[in-house]
Each structure stands twice: as structure tokens, then as C-alpha cells.
């Protein structure tokens, strides 16, 4: 597989050399009296830089047009699955109002995402259209930074790498590199495609993050949220099973030091009816999971309980599960049952439940609220537990500022469709 990295403008700005000598604006020339003057940029140098910027802008426009066309086509395909009914119309309107109430925070995070020099957007990790990831780099990054690979949620339908911008920003502020991995959504792909994309993205991180200042030697962590927690846990467990069968793999479970699952669902068989009642109709969800007969194969809770997978469970890293007790999208019992299954079969797991927290509180409202974020502090504490200097910096870390007024956050929680 050929891996491509996006071409960065600073590299394109270098003017071509002429006959082996430098034509850079900063190249010094010595005058006859010993002084120094700077060489004026040549017309060819200026023209070259202008053309390279135009080409770069043209690529960005072309990429945006391709993604817009793809999104429109997939939306029309999805609407054929969903139909137009009262439940979906009300949920769509609720989603629009929910996003509007959180817009002050989204605008600030969006500005950071598009204009910060710490964000490397759309790094290519595979050959499929959605095989891209975003990198969030700390300031003054060195070659020993811990790394988080993040799989975003989105009901297996609307997931997108930019959804991880807030988490990426917060962790980068604490000296942690974050790679937000995109993957094919339904109907562009089904669960097998999503797991394959996640695995390729993790492989890219494990094998290439050193060039971005990350530490690939057991300082890589995996985080999944909602549907992303399901996809990430499937990916992790499938990888462990492959390694037990001596299959050739491009990354190893041993490279992942810990896995954090946020508001995830791990027994798909038990959740089908719940999702149906919430508006993710059974016919659609079963199609996403590739048929009724495949539901158990993509249920990590059931897989870890199979005696034949006992060795694979022993290969899994430390697992930390977070869930809000007021989560209506995926009940907190989903994380509790998965934790019980892992413990019963030799896994190392911690379960942290947050009273009165909803499905989106842990990932959106709480970080947008500013101040102390309990989930974030727990994740950072686990990542930095063996780094004394990083722990000392965490104690002195500035308090995150509020991005959205409290009344808007409270109202958004009440009308949230999730």
C-alpha cells in the first residue's frame, strides 16, 4: 500500500536552485567593503511560489468539491433507507436546534481546526476515499510525546474526523499528540469496512507517528466514543484474535498501552431493539451490521466471553470505560456488562460511571463548559502516570475556559436528539 502525506505549503515555498546555488531571499552576499546584503528574490522565484500556492489552493478546492459530491450522493442514498417520516423530521429539527445552541463553541473550535498551525488535516493513511486522519500536535513537540488514536462516534452514519477537534485541542494542550481517524460511514461502507479503516488508521499511527514527534514504543493509546467506541473495541479484539492465529499484521495489540471507551455499546444483539425504538430502525441497523447472523460477530462483549478467545483477551491492554447514568442513546448498562465480561475472562478493566450525565455530556457539553473536566483529567492521568515531569505540569495546567454560556448548554441537553 502506498501511503501519502499531504504536501505542506512551507515546503512548496522553497524556490528552486539555479545551477547549484541558492536563490533564497535570506541567502547572504558579501559586498566589496565587507558588508552583507541580501539577494533580492528573482522573478522566477516569485512566480514559482505563486504557482505552487495556486496549485495547492486548486487541490483544496477539488478535494472539497469531491467530498461535497460524495456527501450529497450518500445523503440521498441514506434517505432512501430512512424514508421521510415524523420521527426523523423531529429528530433532524432537534439536531439543528442543538447545534445552534452549541454554535458559540463550535465556531471557536472550528477556527482552531482550520487555522491553527498545530493541526495537520487530512493526512492520507489508506487508499479508500475516507482514509484520512487529522493530527493535533502540541507546541514544542519533541520525539517522545504520547499519542492518542481517536475513533469518533456518529451512529455509524454521520461520523467524521473533525468531530474530535475539541478533544484533540484539549489533549494537545496537555502535551499529547492526537490522531483523529476517519472511516467509511453507512451506506458508503458497512461495519467490516469501518473496522478495516480503523485498523489501517491505527497501523499508520503505530508505524509513522515517530516522524511527527510521537513515541511509538508502547506510548500509544486508543479512544473511541459512542459508535466509535464499538468500532474501536471490535478493531482491538479482532487484532488480538488475528495475533493468536499467527496471522501477519501491520501493527500489534502490544503497541496500545490502554483503551478508553466513552459511552459505547458492546453487545449489539441486545441493543438492536433499543436503537429501533430510538429511531435507528432495525432494518437499517441490521444492514449496517451486515445481517442478523453477523450481530454476535460484532459484539465485543460476546466475543470476549467465548472460551476460544480467552488467549486473545489476555493480549488486550488496560481498558477504561466511561458512561453517564442518564444516557438514553446507549444505556450505561452496556459498559457495565462489557466490564463484567472482561473481568470474568481475565481482562484488565476499570468502569467509571457519571451520575446524571447524558450521552453527549461527557464528550461535548462538559468540555464546552470549561473548568475541570473529570473525564479528560482521568484520561490524562492514565497517559502520564509513568511520566513524573508530565504529572508535575498537569498540576500546574491552566483551567480550560468556558466556550458556551451555561443556559445554552442546559437547553441543548434538554432538546438533544441523542
C-alpha positions, -999 to +999 in steps of 0.1 A: +000+000+000+013+034-009+010+059+019+008+096+010+014+125+032-002+159+024+020+184+008+026+213+031+029+249+018+061+257+037+079+231+017+063+243-016+075+278-008+112+269-013+124+283-046+143+260-070+180+263-071+198+277-101+230+259-111+235+245-076+235+280-059+207+291-036+182+317-047+166+321-013+157+356-001+178+351+030+209+340+012+238+364+022+260+381-004+293+399+007+299+434-007+334+447-016+337+466+016+329+436+038+292+444+044+264+419+038+234+425+016+206+401+009+199+387-026+166+401-040+141+374-049+142+367-086+111+369-108+112+331-114+113+325-076+082+347-070+064+331-100+073+296-087+059+303-053+027+319-068+021+289-090+027+264-061+002+283-040-023+282-068-018+245-073-022+239-035-054+260-034-067+242-065-062+208-048-081+221-017-110+232-039-110+200-058-109+179-026-138+200-011-159+195-043-153+158-043-163+154-006-194+176-012-205+155-041-198+123-022-217+135+009-247+146-013-249+112-030-246+093+003-273+115+019-297+107-009-289+070-006-294+072+031-328+089+027-340+060+006-332+038+036-348+060+062-378+074+043-394+107+053-414+103+085-424+123+115-398+108+138-369+116+115-381+151+108-385+159+145-350+144+152-335+165+124-351+197+137-339+188+173-304+183+159-304+216+141-315+235+173-290+215+194-262+225+170-274+261+170-272+263+208-237+250+209-226+272+179-205+297+200-183+268+210-183+252+176-172+284+159-142+288+183-132+251+179-137+254+141-114+284+139-087+264+157-093+234+134-089+253+102-063+279+111-041+266+139-006+256+128-008+227+153-034+209+132-024+187+102-057+180+084-064+151+061-032+131+063-037+101+040-034+067+056-050+044+030-065+041-005-102+045+003-119+079-001-123+084+037-089+070+046-077+103+062-068+114+097-062+147+114-032+153+137-032+176+167+003+184+177+014+200+210+035+231+209+073+224+212+067+188+204+097+165+209+103+130+198+089+113+229+053+125+230+025+101+240-001+096+212-039+090+212-056+074+182-092+085+183-123+069+166-152+093+166-189+084+170-219+093+148-243+063+149-222+045+122-238+070+098-225+106+104-191+101+119-164+125+108-128+131+119-134+168+127-158+158+155-127+151+175-114+187+173-123+196+208-107+165+223-077+169+201-073+205+212-076+197+249-052+168+248-026+187+227-026+214+253-015+187+278+014+175+257-003+146+239-005+141+201-039+131+189-048+114+156-085+116+147-091+087+123-118+090+097-136+059+083-163+050+058-199+055+071-230+037+061-241+034+033-206+040+019-195+011+039-207-014+065-192-024+098-165-046+083-153-016+062-154+006+093-133-018+113-109-023+084-104+015+081-099+019+119-073-008+118-055+008+089-056+042+107-041+027+139-015+009+118-005+042+102-002+058+137+019+030+150+043+030+121+045+066+112+039+088+143+076+090+152+080+114+122+056+137+139+072+136+173+053+107+188+066+078+208+056+045+190+071+024+218+041+015+240+030+051+244+001+049+220-034+050+234-068+043+218-100+062+224-135+055+210-167+074+216-202+061+211-203+042+178-166+048+176-161+030+209-179+000+194-157+002+162-125+006+182-132-023+206-141-045+176-109-035+159-088-041+191-103-075+197-101-086+161-065-077+161-058-098+192-076-128+176-055-124+145-023-124+165-034-156+183-038-173+150-003-162+139-016-140+112+006-114+095-004-079+108+009-044+103+005-035+140+003-053+173-020-050+203+011-047+225+017-013+209-015+000+225-009+008+262-046+015+271-080+017+255-106+043+267-143+036+257-167+066+260-204+059+260-200+028+239-223-002+230-206-036+231-234-061+229-251-053+196-275-082+199-291-066+230-291-031+215-310-037+183-345-032+197-333-002+218-319+015+187-351+008+168-372+025+195-348+055+194-352+059+156-323+039+142-346+014+127-339-023+129-337-028+091-311-001+088-290-011+117-290-048+107-278-036+072-250-017+088-240-048+108-242-070+076-272-091+086-288-107+117-263-136+116-234-111+120-246-093+151-228-116+175-196-114+155-195-076+160-204-077+197-172-074+217-190-085+249-200-118+234-166-123+217-146-119+250-170-145+266-162-172+241-137-198+256-118-199+222-110-162+226-095-165+261-059-161+249-069-131+228-085-114+258-052-118+277-034-098+250-057-068+254-043-037+270-058-020+301-094-009+293-111+021+309-149+025+302-167+058+308-205+062+308-232+085+320-261+070+340-286+092+322-275+081+288-306+074+267-289+067+234-268+038+248-277+028+283-248+027+309-256-010+314-238-016+281-204-006+296-212-023+329-220-056+312-189-054+290-167-047+320-182-077+338-175-099+308-139-087+306-132-093+343-148-128+341-124-137+313-091-123+325-092-088+311-080-056+329-108-031+331-119+000+350-155+012+349-163+049+357-200+059+358-210+096+359-243+103+377-269+122+357-247+126+326-262+121+292-248+106+260-233+139+249-224+155+283-191+136+286-179+144+251-194+178+243-212+198+270-187+192+298-156+202+277-175+232+263-184+242+299-147+248+307-132+244+342-123+209+354-133+181+330-134+149+351-132+125+321-103+144+305-084+145+337-088+108+341-075+101+306-045+124+311-037+109+344-036+074+329-014+086+300+010+105+322+011+080+351+047+069+343+059+104+334+069+124+365+076+157+347+043+155+328+024+148+360+040+179+375+029+200+345-006+187+348-009+200+384+000+235+371-021+233+339-044+263+334-081+258+338-099+255+304-120+285+296-158+283+290-168+283+254-206+283+257-229+300+282-244+277+308-280+284+299-273+274+263-257+242+274-286+233+297-311+239+270-290+220+245-290+190+268-328+191+271-335+191+234-306+169+223-318+141+199-291+118+212 
